[in-house]
Amino acid sequence: MNIDSKVMYSQESKHGVSLQVFGIVLLLPAITLLYLSTKSNSPANYLFSSGFFLFAILLWVIGAYQKRKFFKLGKTPLTLTPSCCTIGEQFEGTIEIERPNFNRVKEISITLWQYRKTAGDESRADRVWESSAIAKINHEDGKTILNFNFTIPRDMEPTNKAFFSNNKYYWEASFEFVESMQSIKRTWEIPVKI
């Protein structure tokens, strides 16, 4: 691997596991509340603790579904060369998929997102700019390798995620396809500088 390369894992790799962990963390107090409400014989307490228990189970089930969906493709690491993209210069990306002869993805999208604060403490994400790159598909050692290259136009914003900033910008590479009537998406946050 080139010394000026950076390997990144998709943001979806954490979603299912974090939902399952959060569901288990909520399950412990939910069981305690359910036990205490059966001792008090209060219908309101029993109804509240049952709802809390069902919510914890629901989070765990959604997390298991997301995890199963994630493992249809596996980790899918993205290697960027150079390790930080520069506006106006070409960068190369390689995505490794642990499936042989995988031909479902033809394009990689490159998107600039802007997070900004609105009224009150709310924030919203807006897609500022988006383009796509055609992936060159190679099959090696039972894996599928997607190669792409891209140049970010000169008038775009670099990554800015400063804590006190009202306008935060970040860049994302992504692809999406449908398999077995499920939409499967992979996204990677890519660093962009001036």
Residue pairs with C-beta under 8 A, 6 or more apart in sequence:
1 7
1 79
2 81
4 81
4 82
4 83
5 79
5 80
5 81
5 82
5 83
6 79
6 80
6 83
6 84
6 191
7 77
7 78
7 79
8 77
8 78
8 79
8 80
8 188
8 189
8 190
9 75
9 76
9 77
9 78
9 188
10 75
10 76
10 78
10 186
10 187
10 188
11 187
11 188
11 189
12 66
12 70
12 185
12 186
12 187
13 70
13 75
15 63
15 66
15 70
16 63
16 64
16 65
16 66
16 67
16 68
16 69
16 70
17 63
17 67
18 63
19 59
19 60
19 62
19 63
19 66
20 59
20 60
20 63
20 64
20 67
21 63
22 59
22 63
23 56
23 57
23 58
23 59
23 60
23 61
23 62
23 63
24 56
24 60
26 52
26 55
26 56
26 59
27 53
27 56
27 57
27 60
29 52
30 49
30 52
30 53
30 55
30 56
31 53
33 45
33 48
33 49
33 52
33 53
34 46
34 49
34 50
34 52
34 53
36 45
36 49
37 45
37 46
37 48
37 49
37 50
38 46
69 182
69 184
72 179
72 182
72 184
73 97
73 98
73 99
73 184
73 186
74 97
74 98
74 99
75 98
76 95
76 96
76 97
76 98
76 186
77 95
77 96
78 93
78 94
78 95
78 173
78 188
78 190
79 93
79 94
79 95
79 96
80 91
80 92
80 93
80 190
81 91
81 92
81 93
81 94
82 91
83 191
84 191
84 192
84 193
85 91
85 152
85 171
85 190
85 191
85 192
85 193
86 152
86 192
86 193
86 194
87 152
87 153
87 154
87 156
87 158
87 192
87 193
87 194
88 151
88 152
88 153
88 154
89 151
89 152
90 149
90 150
90 151
91 149
91 150
91 151
91 152
92 147
92 148
92 149
93 108
93 133
93 147
93 148
93 149
93 150
93 173
93 190
94 145
94 146
94 147
94 148
95 108
95 135
95 145
95 146
95 148
95 175
95 186
96 143
96 144
96 145
97 105
97 143
97 144
97 145
97 146
98 142
98 143
99 143
99 144
100 139
100 142
100 143
100 144
101 139
101 144
102 137
102 144
103 137
103 144
104 177
104 179
105 135
105 137
105 146
105 175
105 177
106 134
106 135
107 132
107 133
107 134
107 135
107 175
108 132
108 133
108 135
108 146
108 148
108 150
108 173
108 174
108 175
109 130
109 131
109 132
109 172
109 173
109 174
109 175
110 130
110 131
110 132
110 133
110 150
110 152
110 171
110 172
110 173
110 190
111 127
111 129
111 130
111 171
111 172
111 173
111 174
112 127
112 128
112 129
112 130
112 156
112 157
112 169
112 170
112 171
113 125
113 126
113 127
113 128
113 169
113 170
113 171
113 172
114 125
114 126
114 128
114 157
114 167
114 168
114 169
115 123
115 124
115 125
115 167
115 168
115 169
115 170
116 123
116 124
116 126
116 166
116 167
116 168
117 123
117 166
118 124
128 156
128 157
128 169
129 153
129 156
131 150
133 148
133 149
133 150
134 148
135 146
135 147
135 148
135 175
136 146
136 147
136 148
137 144
137 145
137 146
138 144
138 145
138 147
139 145
146 175
152 171
152 192
156 192
157 169
158 169
158 192
158 193
158 194
159 169
159 170
159 171
159 191
159 192
159 193
160 167
160 168
160 169
160 170
161 168
161 169
161 170
162 168
170 189
171 189
171 190
171 191
171 192
172 187
172 188
172 189
172 190
173 187
173 188
173 190
174 185
174 186
174 187
174 188
175 185
175 186
176 183
176 184
176 185
176 186
177 183
177 184
178 184
